[in-house]
Amino acid sequence: MKKWIMSLIVLLVMTGCSGGEDKASPSGRQDNTKEKSDRTEVVFWHAMSGDLEKVLNEIVNDFNTSQSKIYVKPVFQGTYEEALTKFNAVAGTKDSPTIMQAFEIGTKYMINSGKIEPIQNFIDREKYDVSQWEKNIVSYYKVDGKIYSMPFNSSTPVLIYNKDAFKEAGLDPEKPPMTYSELREMAKKLTKKGKYGFTILNYGWFFEEMLAVQGGLYVNKENGRKGEATKAVFNGKEGLRVFKLISDMYKDGSFYNVGQNWDDMRAAFQSGKVAMYLDSSAGVRTVVDNSPFKVGVAYLPIPDNTDRQGVIIGGASLWLMKDVDEAKKKAAWEFMKYLTTPEVQAKWHVNTGYFAINPKAYDLPLVKEQWKKYPQLKVTVDQLKETKSTPATQGALISVFPQARQHIVSAMESLYQGVRPKEALDQAAKEVDRELQMKR
């Protein structure tokens, strides 16, 4: 366990769903409403920073002022990795939070910690209707038929492209690439004079998504959902297609190695150096607002002659602590239900770009007006709605996900050094197998 915690501290594992935006920031943190001694206090640890934190604080303020029995106290705890390390140090003690926000790849760890209370217990107790929640988001956090945490900030990857560059290259800006062959062909036409057609951040989340969209599994035992995963299987034909695409495009000069920094990736796109790239759906609005050209958004391209399966949910969810008193648990559950109301989710969606956990939010005037201004946001929602619920799109459940992602990053980077795709992917699989064996 100690080794795992240290790995969290040293590994740079940005969450896909946050689009790399959950960095430490002093902005937005303020006391919400004046605490009253007769209220039940709910301490809410989170990793939302900057503008995201401001929106979150506004929502918490609204809840605190809407009633007089519960007071929610949001406390920023740094990045997801930093927050999880702090949680491990205080879980089960008097210093434990009531609610903990944890990134999606921490799901297996949170379940195994023995420190959380599945929200399924409250759902069953009051026969709460979870059918009102987006099923393709809930499916990630449902394990063995039980919903362990409440989905909160959820996102998926999309293809973002420069419509003006498409026109200049003689391409139809309303017809983005849908397959690998189309992606390669268009990227070549968009590559000229120091400008590149396409890039992918060297980040494991994008590989996971490109694997799942074609139905590929990450680990055995049905992605760890039918038993404890013991072996990586991402080095099969589906994973090889992804690595071969990157390798081939890099060799023909149409692919730009942007590194591992989200800001560098977006800067390369906004400066016109790259015409197409993959980003988090939560970053769409920011990219549209800050680009000096028209921006298009499309589904993830898939290999030729394969069936589109859909995308895996990224982001984070809210976990209820087991060892806090019953009054605080009940209060926390009331707050969670408030967060999933259409009105709150509409505000969250339009101000952050994250999906609405409750799809009824999309029918509200606030969202419809925003979609007129940002039609790109609707594309992200449509891609999620069309996702098929399978073990591939549900995502893998392993407790060593941070380490696994780092091994994929190393494998991706080795492609630029001339390592063959199969060799790079097989080496990553061996490293992940070793991590899995160490956890047994």
N, C-alpha and C positions, 0 to 999 in steps of 0.2 A: 504493500500500500504506500509506503514512504516513497518508493521509487516512482510510483505512478503520480504522486502529488508533485514531486520534483519535476517530472516530465511536463506537467501542466505549466509550471512556472517558466521553464526554459523554452518550451516549444512555442513558436508563433503560429497559433491556430486561430485564425480569424474566422468568425462565423459567416457562412454564406448568407444566411438570411439577413444579417444586419448589414450586408453589403460593405463590411469593413468599417462601419461608422461608429461602432461601440467602443470609442476610445475614451480614456480619462479626460474629463473636461470640467473646469470649475463652473461653467455656465449653467444656469437653469436650476440650481439647487437652492431652494428657499423653504422656509417653514410654510406649510400649507394653510391650515386653519388653526386657530388657537385651541390647543388641547384642553379638554375639560375632564376633570378627575372622575366624573361619573360615566365616562365613555369606556368601552372596551377597546384597548389599543391593539392594532394589528401592525406589526413591524414588517415592512415589505422591502426585502433586499432585491436590487435590480442592477442591470448593467447598461441601462440606457443613458447616453451622454449627449451633450450638445442640444440640438433642436429636438431630438427624440425625447430627451429628458424634460424639456419644457412642455411638450405635449402631454407626456405622462403626468407631470405635476398638475397640469390643468384638469386632467380627468380625475385625479385623486382629490383635488380641491372640490370639484363638482360633487363627488360622492360624499365627502366629509360635510359639505354644507347642505346636502339633500336630506339629511337625517341627523338625529342627535344621540344615537346610541353607540355608534362605532366611529373610531378615529383611526384612519390608515396613515401610517408614517412611512413614506418612501425614503429609502436610504441607498444612495449610490455606492456600489462596492467595486468599481473599476471594471475591467474587462470580464468576460465570462470566465476566463481561466482564473483570474484573480479572485473573483467572487466565489468560485467553487472551492478554491483552496481555503478561503476564509470560512466557508460553510463547514468544511471538514474539521476545522479546528474548534468550532463552537456547537456543532449539531448535538442535540441531546442535553445541552447545558442551559442555564438561565439566560445566557447571552444569545441563544438561538433566535433567528427571526421567526415570524409566523408563516410568512410566504417567501419562497426563494425562487428567483428566476434563473433557470439553467438552460444552456443551449442544447439543441436537439441531440447532438452527439454525446451529451452527458446523461441521456435517458437511462441507459443500462446501469451506469454508475449510481444514479440516484435511487433506482429500484433496489439495487444490491446493498445500498448503504444501510438499509433497515431503519432509517431515520424519518421516513416520509409516510404520510397517510394517503392512500389512494383516494382521489376525489370520487371514485366509483362508490365509495361507502356513503357519501352524501347524496349522490345521484339516486342510489337505490332507496335510501331512507325516505326521501320525499317524492320518489317517482318523477324526478326531474326529466324533462323531455330533451334529450341531447340530439334528437333528429333535427332540431333547429340549427345545429352547428354544421359547418361545412364538413361533409363526410371524408373528403380527401385530405383534410387537415387532421381530423380526429384519428384517422386510421394509423397515422404515425405513432401517436401516443397511446394507442390501444395495444396492450400486450396480453395474450391469452384471454382475450375477451373482456379485459378490464381496462378502464381509462384511468391512468395513474396521475396525470397532471392536466391542467387546463391549458389548451393552446392559447398563445397570446400574440406574440409578434411572429408572423409566419410569412415566408417569401419563397420564391423559386427563381431559377435562372432563366433569362431570356436572351435572345440575340438582339443587339442594338446596332443600328447601322446609320450611316450618313447618307441621307437622301440626295443631297446636293452632289456628293461624289458619285452616286449612282448615275445621275443624269449626265454628268461630265464624261463618264465612262461609256455612255450609250446604253445603260441598263435601266430597266423600268423600276423606279423607286417604290412602286406599289407591289412589286413582286420580289420579295426577299428570298434568299435560298432556303429551301425546305429539306434538301438532301445533301449528302456529302459531295456528290459530283457537282451539284449546282454551286455549293459553297466554294469549291476549288476553282471552278470556272470563273465565277464572279470575282473571286479574290485575285486571280491573275490579271483580270482586266482593270482592277482597281489599284494594282501595284505599279508604281512608276515614280521616277525621280525622288527617291528617298521616302516614298510613301508606301505603306503596306496594306494588303487587302484584309488581313484578319489577325486576331490574337486571342489567346486565352491566358488568363492569369495562372501562374504556376501555383495552383491551390487545389487540394484534394477534393473539395466540394464539387468543382466543375466536372472532374473526372467521374465522381459518383453519379452525377446527374446524366452525363452523356452515356454512362453505362446503363442506367435504369431506363432511360427513354426508349431503348431498344430491347428491354426485357432482361438485361444482364444482372446477375446477382453479385454481391460483393463478397459474401462468405457463405459457407455451407449451412446446412440445417435451415433451409428456406430463409436465408439472410439472418439466421439467429433467432427466428421467430417460432421455430418448431423444436427448440432445444438449444443448448449452449453451443455456439459456433466454435469449431475446432480448426478450421482451415479456410484460408483465403481462396476464392474462386474467381476473382476479378481478372485473372490473367487468361481467361478463356477467349473465345472468338470475339465476344462483344468488346471486351477491354482492349484486345489487340487492334480492333478497328479504330478505336479512339487514338491509341498511340501511333498507329500507322498514319492516320490523318495528319496529326501534328508533325510527325517526322517528315512525311512527304511534302507538306506545305512549307516546312522550314527549309528543306533542301531546294525547292524550286523558287525560293525567295519571296513568296507571297505571305509568309507568316513572320510576325515580329515577336521576338522574345522580350516580353514586357517585365519579366521578373515576378516578384511576389507582393508588390505594393499596390493596393487598390487605387490610391491617389495617382500613382504613376500611370496606371492603366487608363483611368478616366482622362488624365491630362493628355495622353497620347491620342485618344479619340477626339477630344475637344479641340486639339491643335491641328487636326487633320492628318496626323501622321499615320493613323490607322482608320480604316473605313468601316470595319465590322469587328465586334467583340462580344463576349458573353459577360453579362452583369447580373446582379441581383435585381429582382423586380422592385425591391424596396429602394433602389437607387435611380429608378426611371425618371421620376419627377425632377430630381436634382440635375440629372444629365440633360434633360430637355430644357430646363431653365437656364443652364449655363453653357449651352453649346451655341456657337455663332451660325449654325445652319439647321436645316430641318432634320429632325431625328425620327427614325422609324424603329418600331419594336416588332419582333416576330418570335415565333416558337423556336425551340431548339431544333437545329437541323438533325436529321437521322440518317444512318447509312442507307444506301440504295437497296431497294427490295427487302426492306424490313417494315414491320408494323409498328406504328407509334404507340407506345404504352403510356407515356405521360411523365410527370416530374415528381421528385421527392420534396417533401416539405423541409425547408430550412428554417432557421430562426431559433425561437426559444419558447418555453412554456412555464407555467407557474406551478410550483410544488408546495403542498401543505405539509407542515412539520407534524410528526406524530407525537412528540413529547411536550407540546404546549397544551395548556388547559383547554377543556372542552368549550368554554365560552369564547376563547380566541379562535378556535377552529370554526365554530359556527359563524362568528363575525367575518372571518376570512372568506368563508364560503359565500356569504351574502355579497361581499365585495366582488368576488369572482363572477357571480351571476350578473351583477351590475355591469361589469366590464364587457360581457357578451351580449348586452342588449343592442338592438339595431342602431339606436341613436349614438351610443358610445362608439360602436364599431365603425359607424360612418365617419365620425370625427377622426378616429384613429387612422382609417384608410386614406382619407383625403389629405391628411396632414403629415403622414409618414410614408405612404406608399405600400405599407404592409397590407396583407389581405384582411378582409373582414371575416372574423370567425363565424359570425352570423350573416349568411348571405342576404337576409332581408334588408340589410344595410344598403345594398346596392340599388334598392328600389326607392330610397329616400331622395328627395330633391337635392340635398347637399351633395350626394355622390353623382347624381345625374348631371348636375351643373358642372361639377369638376371634370367629369368624363368628356363633356363637350370641349373643355379647354385642353384636357390631356387624354385624347382618345387612346394613347399608348397604354394607359393604365388598364383599360378594358381588355386589351390583348393579353395581359398577364393573367387576368381573372379567367378569361376564356380557356387559356391553356390549362389552368388548374382544373376547371370544371370538366374538361374533356379527358382528364387523367383516369386511367383504369386502375382500380384498386387491386394490386398484385403484391406478392412479396418483394418484387423488384422496386415498385414505386412506393411501397410502405417504408423502405429504407432499412438498412442493416442495424442490428442491435448487438453491439460489442462494447465492452468496457474499455478497450484500448484504442478507441477511435482517434484520439489526438495523435498518438504515435503512428497509427496506420496512415493518417493523412500526411504526416511528415515523410513517410517512406514513399508515398506516391509523388510528393513534391520532388524528392531526390531523383526518382525514376524519370519524371518529366524533364528535369534539368539535364539528365544524362543524355537525353535524345539530342540536345543541342551540341553535345560533345561527340556525336557520331555513333553512340551505342544503338544497336538494333532494337526496334520496338519490343520484340519478344524477349530478348535478353533483359532489357530494362524492367519489363513488367514481371517477368518470372523472378527477378531478384527482389522486387518489392513484395511479391507474394511470399517469398521465403522469409523475409524480415517480419512480415505481419504474422505468419505462422509461428515464428519464434515468440512474438509478443503474446499470442493467444495461449501458447503452451505455458509460458511463465505465469499466466493468470490462473491456470487450472489448479 
